[in-house]
Each structure stands twice: as structure tokens, then as C-alpha cells.
Amino acid sequence: MKLGLTIHSCLLYFFCFSYLSIPLVSSKTLIAPAHAQISPSANGFEQTKTPDFDNLISKANKYGTVRVIIGLRTNFIPEGRLATGLVQSQRTAITQTQNVILSKLSTYKPTVITKFQTIPYFAAKLNARALTALQSDPNIISIQEDIAVPATLTESIPVVKANGSWESGFTGAGQTVAILDTGVDSSHPFLAGKVVSEACYSTTDSTYQSTSLCPNGSLQQVGTGSAVNCTTTIADCNHGTHVAGIAAGNGPNFSGVARDAKIIAIQIFSRFNSTNQCYPLPAPCILSYASDQIRALEQVYNLRSSFSIAAANMSLGGGNYTTNCDASYGNLKAIIDNLRSVGIATVIAAGNESSINGLSFPACISSAISVGSTKDGSSGGNADEVSSFSNSASFLSLLAPGEVIYSSIPGGNYANFYGTSMAAPHVTGAWAIFKQRNPSASVADTLANFQNTGIPVTDPRNGIQKSRIRL
């Protein structure tokens, strides 16, 4: 059956990738989150040592070092809310604070993974002595493990009424969407001429048995060809091309949601060879480190002057959080807030663990746009039923089609996928269409529009009602 803007219904995976797509694996974080955190109070910050900090120490003792993202005590306001002259002042203060802390740590011989430019965090590999020193340092507000998570379309276009928007002249033209995923096959006919910027952020770390998937083998690559999809001999390397097609593909017989939008493609996954690290996925597998996700989101933020970016899509995730996880993942929240402050939404798959009271990370971050999956009726069931695999919670943002979604995969081919990974790019594409029509709309305004104009769908598992997007 042809879908107008179709993405034949099966593009959503069940992966932690949000894979969140279903090629059917349970979603589990590669490394369980652990952090020692300082939470803000009315009069400043109070240090709170969580029990999970002991797990970080245990891992550092076992493996010699552990990957962490460190939060710094320095003033931070999302840059879109700052006067122009204050943006560089804040960045300078962040850099200075990073350097002060790293100087203190020099005796412990840390390995710096990355120093973020726009948020007060840096990532490093530290031993147990360094972790202990940081925990007692009043200039540190959080120590969070740099966890790695896996990845999570079809007759869905008429369902979300994208074809009606096309007929009114709104196709996403002039808008760009960022696809942070396993890379994109830009030579695919469905995506021809779509990709306007590419980058790769990936990690080689012998302790974790991970290897960079950047084409040149480095930990970072920017430019044409840098976001090519990882080799399809590894499971799920077709995921990013499928997601991109749902959001913005354009073909002679069917198209993605925002058929005339452009794509920023960023490859953020690494190859893992360890059965222990990949479980329950078979080895080798691909997972994405939080630090690589932050680097990619900073790249999107830095490209905002070059392109009209409507949204960044992240069809990935792991874990289960029954309330927002801002306190646990302040690092990702900070960069999501930066993007939100300049009108760019971060759209994230809710996860495929069938949870009725929780979302995966990073969809659990309060300022993200979390997306659950519904049926579209193409495979014999009723349309607008919540998918049995989809995570659900009171703080879920939206619903979108995620079962039997048909979209592009590398090599000029097409396939049906299931998962919240497929639902998220429906929302990302819809965001581009709405922003074409309302270029000055804020993230909050756009979300409110979709929540108010969508089709109400009640999840029979928990009685929670959410809006399925409708353009």
C-alpha cells in the first residue's frame, strides 16, 4: 500500500538504540549509570554522595580506570538566553574551570576524552584515587559514568497527515533535521541531495573493547563522507539510513514526513567486540557513548548559523526511569537546553522495553521531546493503538507511528522496521514542517501545538492518554 509521505510502517527498531527499534533485543545500557552528584539548593549546592558512586570506585579498581563525565561548579545559562557579549564570557569561564580541575588531577594522570565547549562538563578516564579526590572537591557538582547505549516508518504518512501539509505547500523546505545515529547512506536514491553536513564522533577504548567507526579511524571526523553508515556486516548499521528516510526521504512513489527538508548526518556509534559489553546483543555490536552524543549535539548547536535546524533526532537509549532523569544526566540536559534555547528540539525515542511507567535514557530528560510508538493500521491491526513494546509514562511527550515502517536502508534498498526508533523521526519530520510554517515558534510552542492538535490515544496498560501527532 502506498503511503503518501509514507514510510511503510516498520522503521522503528526495538533496540536500546531506541533502537528503539525492534530488531528485537532488550534494551540494556552497556554500563549501568553511576554518579556522585551535587544538587542545587536555594542557597547554592549541596554535595550528595549516592550509593552508585561506590560502583564507580569498584569499576575503577577492577579495570584501572573508568570513563566519567564531570560536572563543574560554574555559572551556566543556556546560551540562547544570554546577551551576545556574554556567550564568550561564559565559554571562557567554562574552559578556565576545566583547566583548573584538570591541573589538580594531573598527579593522577587522567586521560582526557573531551572538553565540551558550551557546557560546564568534561569527559575523562580516571582511576579510583582521582575519583575520590573529585568527590570531595567543592568545585565538582557531579560525576556521572559515560555510559553506552544501543539504537531503538511505513504507511504512516497519511496517518500523521503529512500529505495534507504537502498539498498546502509545507514540505519542510528550507528546514534541516539532524540525524544522530549509525550514519547515513547519502547515495541512496531516497536521500539524494539531502545530506548537507556530516560528522562522526566515535570511540576507541581498549578497556571497554570499543573501536571507532569513523571512516578515517579517528575519534572525530567532520566533512563529506564522515557520516557514512557503518558496515552492514555489523547488526543495526542500517538503522541511521532508515531513520533519515522516515524524517526526510523523498521518492517517486512515497516519501518521508518532511520530504523537502535537508539532513545533517552524524555517526555517533562505536563497535564493541566484547560479549559482556554487548549483552543481550550478539557481539560484535554497536553502542553509543554519552560523551559522543554530547559532542554531536554540540556540533548541531555550532551549525545553527549555517542551517535552519528544526530538530535533532536520537533514536537510541537504555535503562528505565520512572521520573525525569535530569539529576542523573545533567550533562546531556545542559546541551539539550542549549539547543532548546535557540529553538532546536531534541527528539528522542522513548524505548522498547514495554515499560508502563518509565522511559529510557536519554528520553527521560525533561527538556527532550520523548516519543512513544503507535500502530498505523497497515499490518491488520487497529490504527492509533499504543504498541505493546513502547515505553510509556506520565511524562512522555508525544506518540507517533512506529510499527511496520518502510524506509530506506543502505545499498539503495528498503525495509520494514518496528520500534520507537521509527516513531521519533516522524516527530522530527513533523517538527520541520511546522517550523517552515512558523519559523519563529519556540520548542515549547511547537510541542504544545502537537499536543493540542494531535489524536488522543489512551494506553490500555496504564490509562495514560497522550497525543499522536497530526499535521
C-alpha positions as CSV (number, residue, x, y, z in Angstrom):
1,M,0.0,0.0,0.0
2,K,1.4,3.4,-0.9
3,L,1.6,6.0,1.7
4,G,1.7,9.5,0.6
5,L,4.6,10.5,2.6
6,T,4.8,7.1,3.6
7,I,7.3,5.3,5.4
8,H,5.8,2.0,5.1
9,S,5.3,1.2,8.7
10,C,8.2,-0.7,10.1
11,L,11.1,1.6,10.6
12,L,11.2,1.6,14.3
13,Y,13.6,-0.8,16.0
14,F,13.4,-2.4,19.4
15,F,16.9,-1.5,20.1
16,C,18.2,0.3,23.0
17,F,19.2,2.3,20.2
18,S,15.9,3.1,20.7
19,Y,16.9,1.1,18.5
20,L,14.5,1.8,19.9
21,S,13.8,-0.2,17.1
22,I,12.9,-3.7,17.5
23,P,15.2,-6.0,15.8
24,L,14.3,-7.3,18.8
25,V,16.6,-7.1,21.5
26,S,16.0,-6.0,25.0
27,S,17.4,-2.6,25.7
28,K,20.1,-2.5,28.3
29,T,22.8,0.1,28.9
30,L,26.2,-1.2,28.2
31,I,27.4,0.3,31.5
32,A,25.0,0.9,34.3
33,P,24.7,4.6,35.2
34,A,26.6,5.7,38.3
35,H,27.2,9.1,39.7
36,A,28.0,11.2,42.7
37,Q,26.1,14.4,42.4
38,I,25.7,17.8,44.0
39,S,22.2,19.0,43.8
40,P,21.3,22.7,43.7
41,S,19.5,24.1,46.7
42,A,18.1,27.6,47.4
43,N,21.4,28.8,48.7
44,G,23.8,27.1,46.3
45,F,24.8,23.5,46.0
46,E,24.8,20.6,48.5
47,Q,27.0,17.7,47.8
48,T,25.1,14.4,47.8
49,K,27.1,11.2,47.5
50,T,24.9,8.5,46.0
51,P,25.4,4.7,46.6
52,D,26.2,4.4,42.9
53,F,29.5,6.2,43.5
54,D,30.8,3.1,45.1
55,N,30.1,1.3,41.8
56,L,32.4,3.7,40.0
57,I,35.1,3.2,42.5
58,S,34.7,-0.6,42.2
59,K,35.0,-0.4,38.4
60,A,38.0,1.8,38.6
61,N,39.7,-0.6,40.9
62,K,38.8,-3.6,38.7
63,Y,39.8,-2.1,35.4
64,G,42.3,0.5,36.4
65,T,40.2,3.4,35.2
66,V,36.5,4.2,34.4
67,R,35.0,6.6,31.9
68,V,33.2,9.5,33.5
69,I,31.7,12.9,32.7
70,I,32.4,15.5,35.3
71,G,30.1,18.5,36.1
72,L,31.8,21.8,37.2
73,R,30.6,24.4,39.6
74,T,30.5,27.5,37.4
75,N,27.6,29.7,36.3
76,F,25.8,28.2,33.3
77,I,22.8,29.6,31.4
78,P,21.7,28.2,28.1
79,E,23.4,30.4,25.5
80,G,20.2,31.3,23.7
81,R,19.1,33.2,26.8
82,L,22.4,35.2,27.1
83,A,23.2,38.5,25.6
84,T,25.6,38.1,22.7
85,G,28.5,39.6,24.6
86,L,28.1,37.2,27.5
87,V,28.3,34.0,25.5
88,Q,32.0,34.0,25.0
89,S,32.5,35.1,28.7
90,Q,30.6,32.0,29.8
91,R,32.6,29.8,27.5
92,T,35.8,31.3,28.7
93,A,34.8,30.6,32.3
94,I,33.9,27.0,31.4
95,T,37.3,26.5,29.8
96,Q,39.2,28.0,32.7
97,T,37.3,25.8,35.2
98,Q,38.0,22.7,33.2
99,N,41.7,23.6,33.1
100,V,41.8,24.2,36.9
101,I,40.3,20.9,37.7
102,L,42.5,19.0,35.2
103,S,45.5,20.7,36.7
104,K,44.5,19.4,40.1
105,L,44.1,15.9,38.6
106,S,47.4,15.9,36.9
107,T,49.1,13.9,39.6
108,Y,46.6,11.1,39.0
109,K,47.4,11.0,35.2
110,P,43.9,11.3,33.8
111,T,43.1,10.6,30.2
112,V,41.0,13.5,28.8
113,I,38.3,12.2,26.5
114,T,36.9,15.6,25.6
115,K,36.4,19.1,26.9
116,F,33.0,20.4,25.9
117,Q,32.9,23.9,24.6
118,T,29.4,25.2,25.5
119,I,28.5,23.3,28.7
120,P,30.4,23.1,32.1
121,Y,31.4,19.4,31.8
122,F,34.4,17.4,30.5
123,A,34.8,13.6,30.0
124,A,37.9,11.7,31.2
125,K,39.1,8.2,32.2
126,L,40.0,8.3,35.9
127,N,41.4,5.9,38.5
128,A,39.9,5.4,41.9
129,R,42.2,8.0,43.6
130,A,41.2,10.7,41.1
131,L,37.5,9.9,41.6
132,T,37.9,10.1,45.4
133,A,39.6,13.5,45.0
134,L,36.9,14.8,42.8
135,Q,34.1,13.7,45.0
136,S,35.4,15.9,47.9
137,D,36.2,18.8,45.6
138,P,33.6,21.7,46.1
139,N,34.1,22.8,42.5
140,I,32.6,19.5,41.2
141,I,28.8,19.2,41.1
142,S,28.5,15.7,39.5
143,I,30.5,12.6,38.5
144,Q,28.5,10.5,36.0
145,E,29.5,7.4,34.2
146,D,30.0,7.8,30.5
147,I,27.5,5.0,29.6
148,A,27.0,3.5,26.2
149,V,23.5,2.6,24.8
150,P,22.2,0.9,21.7
151,A,20.0,2.1,18.9
152,T,15.6,1.9,19.4
153,L,8.2,4.1,9.2
154,T,5.5,2.8,6.6
155,E,2.0,3.5,5.7
156,S,2.4,6.1,8.3
157,I,2.4,9.3,6.3
158,P,-1.3,9.5,5.7
159,V,-1.8,8.7,9.4
160,V,0.1,11.8,10.5
161,K,-1.5,13.8,7.7
162,A,1.8,14.9,6.3
163,N,0.4,14.7,2.8
164,G,-2.2,17.3,3.7
165,S,0.6,19.6,4.7
166,W,2.3,18.9,1.4
167,E,-0.8,19.9,-0.5
168,S,-0.8,23.2,1.4
169,G,2.8,23.8,0.3
170,F,4.5,22.8,3.6
171,T,7.1,20.1,2.9
172,G,9.9,21.0,5.3
173,A,11.6,23.1,2.5
174,G,14.2,25.4,4.0
175,Q,14.5,23.4,7.1
176,T,17.2,20.9,8.2
177,V,17.0,18.0,10.6
178,A,20.0,16.4,12.3
179,I,20.1,12.6,12.4
180,L,22.4,11.4,15.2
181,D,22.6,7.7,14.5
182,T,24.7,4.9,12.8
183,G,25.4,7.1,9.8
184,V,23.5,7.7,6.6
185,D,23.9,6.3,3.1
186,S,23.8,9.7,1.3
187,S,24.0,7.9,-2.1
188,H,20.6,6.2,-1.5
189,P,18.1,7.5,-4.1
190,F,15.6,8.2,-1.3
191,L,18.1,10.6,0.2
192,A,19.7,12.0,-2.9
193,G,20.9,15.6,-2.4
194,K,19.6,15.6,1.1
195,V,22.8,15.5,3.3
196,V,24.3,19.0,3.7
197,S,26.7,18.3,6.5
198,E,28.4,15.3,8.0
199,A,30.4,14.4,11.1
200,C,31.4,11.4,13.2
201,Y,32.1,11.1,16.9
202,S,33.1,7.6,17.9
203,T,35.4,6.0,20.5
204,T,38.4,3.6,20.6
205,D,38.9,2.4,24.2
206,S,40.7,-0.9,24.9
207,T,39.4,-1.1,28.4
208,Y,35.8,-1.3,27.1
209,Q,36.8,-3.1,23.9
210,S,35.3,-0.4,21.7
211,T,36.6,0.8,18.3
212,S,35.9,4.0,16.4
213,L,33.6,3.7,13.4
214,C,34.7,7.0,11.9
215,P,35.9,6.3,8.3
216,N,39.4,7.5,9.0
217,G,39.7,5.6,12.2
218,S,40.0,8.7,14.4
219,L,37.7,9.7,17.3
220,Q,36.3,12.6,15.4
221,Q,35.8,13.4,11.7
222,V,34.0,16.3,10.1
223,G,33.3,16.7,6.4
224,T,32.0,14.9,3.3
225,G,31.9,11.2,3.8
226,S,32.5,11.3,7.6
227,A,28.9,10.1,8.4
228,V,28.7,7.2,6.0
229,N,26.8,4.3,7.6
230,C,28.9,1.8,9.5
231,T,29.5,-1.5,7.8
232,T,26.3,-3.5,7.4
233,T,28.1,-6.7,8.3
234,I,27.5,-5.4,11.9
235,A,23.9,-5.7,13.0
236,D,21.9,-2.4,13.0
237,C,24.3,-0.3,10.9
238,N,21.3,0.2,8.5
239,H,19.4,2.0,11.4
240,G,20.5,5.6,10.6
241,T,19.6,5.4,6.9
242,H,16.2,4.1,7.8
243,V,15.6,6.8,10.4
244,A,16.8,9.5,8.0
245,G,14.4,8.3,5.4
246,I,11.4,8.5,7.7
247,A,12.2,12.0,8.7
248,A,13.1,13.5,5.3
249,G,13.3,10.9,2.5
250,N,11.9,11.8,-0.9
251,G,11.0,9.3,-3.6
252,P,8.8,8.9,-6.7
253,N,6.2,6.6,-5.0
254,F,6.4,7.6,-1.3
255,S,8.4,9.9,0.9
256,G,9.3,10.7,4.4
257,V,7.5,13.2,6.6
258,A,9.4,16.4,5.6
259,R,10.2,15.4,2.1
260,D,11.9,18.6,1.2
261,A,14.0,19.1,4.3
262,K,17.8,18.7,4.3
263,I,19.8,16.4,6.6
264,I,22.7,16.9,8.9
265,A,24.1,13.3,9.3
266,I,26.2,12.5,12.4
267,Q,27.5,9.0,13.2
268,I,27.7,8.5,17.0
269,F,28.2,4.8,17.4
270,S,31.2,2.7,18.3
271,R,31.9,-1.0,17.6
272,F,32.1,-3.3,20.7
273,N,33.7,-6.7,20.4
274,S,33.0,-8.0,23.9
275,T,30.1,-10.4,24.5
276,N,29.9,-9.0,28.1
277,Q,29.6,-5.4,26.9
278,C,27.2,-6.2,24.1
279,Y,24.8,-8.5,26.1
280,P,22.0,-9.1,25.3
281,L,23.0,-8.2,21.8
282,P,25.4,-10.6,20.0
283,A,29.0,-9.4,19.6
284,P,30.2,-7.5,17.7
285,C,27.6,-4.8,18.4
286,I,27.3,-1.1,18.1
287,L,26.6,1.2,21.1
288,S,26.8,5.0,21.6
289,Y,28.7,6.7,24.4
290,A,27.0,9.6,26.2
291,S,30.2,11.7,25.6
292,D,29.9,11.1,21.8
293,Q,26.2,12.1,21.9
294,I,27.1,15.4,23.6
295,R,29.9,16.1,21.1
296,A,27.4,15.5,18.3
297,L,24.8,17.8,19.9
298,E,27.4,20.5,20.3
299,Q,28.2,20.1,16.6
300,V,24.5,20.6,15.8
301,Y,24.4,23.7,18.0
302,N,27.5,25.1,16.3
303,L,25.9,24.6,12.9
304,R,22.8,26.7,13.8
305,S,24.1,29.8,11.9
306,S,24.6,27.8,8.7
307,F,21.3,26.0,8.6
308,S,17.7,26.5,9.8
309,I,17.8,23.4,12.1
310,A,14.3,22.3,13.3
311,A,15.3,19.3,15.4
312,A,17.9,16.7,16.2
313,N,16.8,13.1,16.2
314,M,18.2,10.5,18.6
315,S,16.6,7.0,18.1
316,L,18.6,5.3,20.9
317,G,18.6,4.7,24.6
318,G,18.7,2.3,27.5
319,G,17.6,1.8,31.1
320,N,14.2,2.7,32.7
321,Y,13.4,5.9,34.6
322,T,10.1,6.4,36.3
323,T,10.6,10.1,36.7
324,N,12.7,12.6,34.8
325,C,16.4,11.8,34.9
326,D,17.8,15.4,34.9
327,A,19.7,14.9,38.2
328,S,21.4,11.8,36.9
329,Y,22.3,13.2,33.4
330,G,22.8,16.9,33.8
331,N,25.5,16.8,31.1
332,L,23.1,15.8,28.3
333,K,20.4,18.0,29.7
334,A,22.7,21.0,29.5
335,I,23.4,20.6,25.8
336,I,19.7,19.8,25.1
337,D,18.9,23.0,27.0
338,N,21.4,25.0,24.9
339,L,19.7,23.7,21.7
340,R,16.3,24.4,23.1
341,S,17.2,28.0,23.9
342,V,17.9,28.7,20.2
343,G,14.7,26.9,19.0
344,I,16.1,23.5,18.2
345,A,14.2,20.5,19.6
346,T,16.0,17.2,20.6
347,V,13.6,14.4,19.7
348,I,14.4,11.1,21.4
349,A,12.8,7.6,21.2
350,A,11.1,6.5,24.4
351,G,12.4,3.0,24.4
352,N,11.2,-0.5,23.5
353,E,11.1,-2.3,26.9
354,S,7.3,-2.4,27.2
355,S,7.6,-0.3,30.4
356,I,4.2,1.1,31.5
357,N,5.7,3.6,34.0
358,G,9.1,4.7,32.7
359,L,11.2,5.9,29.8
360,S,14.7,5.1,28.7
361,F,17.7,7.4,28.9
362,P,18.1,10.0,27.3
363,A,14.4,10.3,26.6
364,C,13.8,10.7,30.3
365,I,15.5,14.2,30.3
366,S,12.7,16.7,30.9
367,S,13.7,19.2,28.1
368,A,13.9,16.5,25.5
369,I,10.9,15.6,23.3
370,S,10.2,11.9,24.1
371,V,8.2,9.8,21.6
372,G,6.4,6.6,22.0
373,S,5.1,4.2,19.3
374,T,1.6,3.5,18.0
375,K,0.2,1.2,15.3
376,D,-0.9,2.8,12.0
377,G,-3.2,0.0,10.9
378,S,-1.2,-1.1,8.0
379,S,-0.5,-4.6,9.2
380,G,-4.0,-5.6,10.0
381,G,-4.4,-4.1,13.5
382,N,-6.3,-1.0,14.5
383,A,-4.7,2.3,14.0
384,D,-3.8,4.5,17.0
385,E,-3.2,1.8,19.4
386,V,-0.1,2.1,21.6
387,S,2.5,-0.5,20.5
388,S,3.0,-3.3,23.0
389,F,6.7,-2.8,23.0
390,S,6.6,1.0,23.5
391,N,7.6,2.5,26.8
392,S,5.0,4.8,28.5
393,A,5.0,7.2,31.4
394,S,3.1,10.3,32.5
395,F,5.9,12.5,31.4
396,L,6.0,11.1,27.8
397,S,5.8,14.0,25.3
398,L,4.1,12.5,22.2
399,L,3.1,9.4,20.2
400,A,3.8,8.6,16.5
401,P,3.6,5.6,14.2
402,G,6.4,3.0,14.9
403,E,5.2,-0.3,13.6
404,V,5.9,-1.8,10.2
405,I,7.6,1.3,9.0
406,Y,9.0,1.1,5.5
407,S,12.0,3.2,4.7
408,S,15.5,3.3,3.2
409,I,18.4,1.1,4.2
410,P,22.0,1.2,2.8
411,G,22.7,0.0,-0.7
412,G,19.6,1.5,-2.4
413,N,17.2,-0.9,-0.6
414,Y,14.2,-0.5,1.6
415,A,12.9,-2.5,4.6
416,N,10.2,-2.5,7.3
417,F,11.3,-1.9,10.9
418,Y,9.5,-1.6,14.2
419,G,10.3,0.4,17.3
420,T,10.2,3.8,19.0
421,S,13.3,4.5,16.8
422,M,10.9,4.8,13.9
423,A,8.3,6.9,15.8
424,A,10.8,9.6,16.8
425,P,11.7,10.6,13.2
426,H,8.0,11.0,12.4
427,V,8.0,13.7,15.0
428,T,11.3,15.2,13.8
429,G,10.0,15.5,10.3
430,A,6.7,17.0,11.5
431,W,8.8,19.5,13.5
432,A,10.5,20.6,10.3
433,I,7.1,21.1,8.6
434,F,5.8,23.1,11.5
435,K,8.9,25.3,11.6
436,Q,8.6,26.0,7.9
437,R,5.1,27.3,8.6
438,N,6.1,29.0,11.9
439,P,9.8,29.8,11.7
440,S,9.8,31.8,15.0
441,A,8.0,29.1,17.1
442,S,9.8,28.0,20.2
443,V,10.3,24.4,21.1
444,A,7.6,24.8,23.8
445,D,5.1,26.4,21.4
446,T,5.7,23.6,18.8
447,L,5.3,20.9,21.3
448,A,2.1,22.5,22.7
449,N,0.7,22.6,19.1
450,F,1.3,18.9,18.5
451,Q,-0.2,18.0,21.9
452,N,-3.3,20.2,21.3
453,T,-3.9,19.2,17.7
454,G,-2.9,15.5,17.9
455,I,-5.2,12.5,18.1
456,P,-5.7,11.5,21.8
457,V,-4.7,7.8,22.3
458,T,-5.1,6.0,25.6
459,D,-2.7,3.3,26.6
460,P,-4.8,0.5,28.0
461,R,-1.9,-0.8,30.0
462,N,-1.8,2.2,32.3
463,G,-4.7,4.5,31.3
464,I,-2.3,7.3,30.3
465,Q,-3.6,9.4,27.4
466,K,-1.1,11.1,25.0
467,S,-1.4,12.8,21.6
468,R,-0.4,11.1,18.4
469,I,1.0,13.7,16.1
470,R,-1.2,15.0,13.3
471,L,-0.1,17.8,11.0
